[in-house]
């Protein structure tokens, strides 16, 4: 039996609060209050994802959520994902318009290349484009060389900025996967906020070698794919969980000390005819309350 080396348990970054130096550890109740426009209590941030899963995806170093499942060609899952870009997203757009709400759309660069009309539909509504990586088979991870990741980020942002005409200052990694270098490379590329870290209800500042990058609250446990696909809950459960999330944040917030309510949507999930009702009912509950600001991630 082999023995462990003497330095196996040495961990130079082990410290109080967290094991890295990206930000200062803090507890939300002890932070200064954050004021939204017109003393709103909730910044409602809705983030539909427009994704492209290659039919021949390699799934390395791991398969992202929503990846192909069966032997090539896995047309069953490929076409279901494609349903979101062909049909489902327009139901979500209509639902948000009925309630007077805006969105930030997390978009794979491959979607902008393959579905340019989708980009125009987003831009014409005055919605924000967030970079969601090149496609769902190009993950950012610790095994990448820094120069390769820098090139991947540059390629992604170049496509989306040209297609949308927007500065594209927000980022969501495919599968929320990052390398140790990702925050530094994103800030160097002009990204101002990223949505991959899920450890807070409010935005907070992260340190990078190129300056401050803000981490945005973009929870995975309240999104439609997690609740409806992964956890196999019902559509009514999804509605109720969105309402419960909102109600608690609304109670915690006060005029001049707001909270963020982020809703992550996948059009191939929530855009189905039998599911859109649940989303609409949750939105109707939210907008009935005073002090709800329909925001995008790039809003000051």
Secondary structure, 3 states (H helix, E strand, C coil): CCCCCCCCCCCCCCCCCCCCCCCCCCCHHHCCCCCCHHHCCEEEEEEEEECCCCCCCCCCCCCCCCCCCCCCCCHHHHHHHHHHHHHHHHHHHHHHHHCCCCCEEEECHHHHHHCHHHHHHHHHCCCEEEECCCCCCCCCCCCCCHHHHHHHHHHHHHHHHHHHCCCCCEECCHHHCCCCCHHHHHHHCCCCEECCCCCCCCCEEEEECCEEEEECCCCCCCCHHHHHHHCCCCHHHHHHHHHHHHHHHHHHCECCECEEEEEEEEHHHHCCCCCHHHHHHHHHHHHCCCCEEEECCCCC
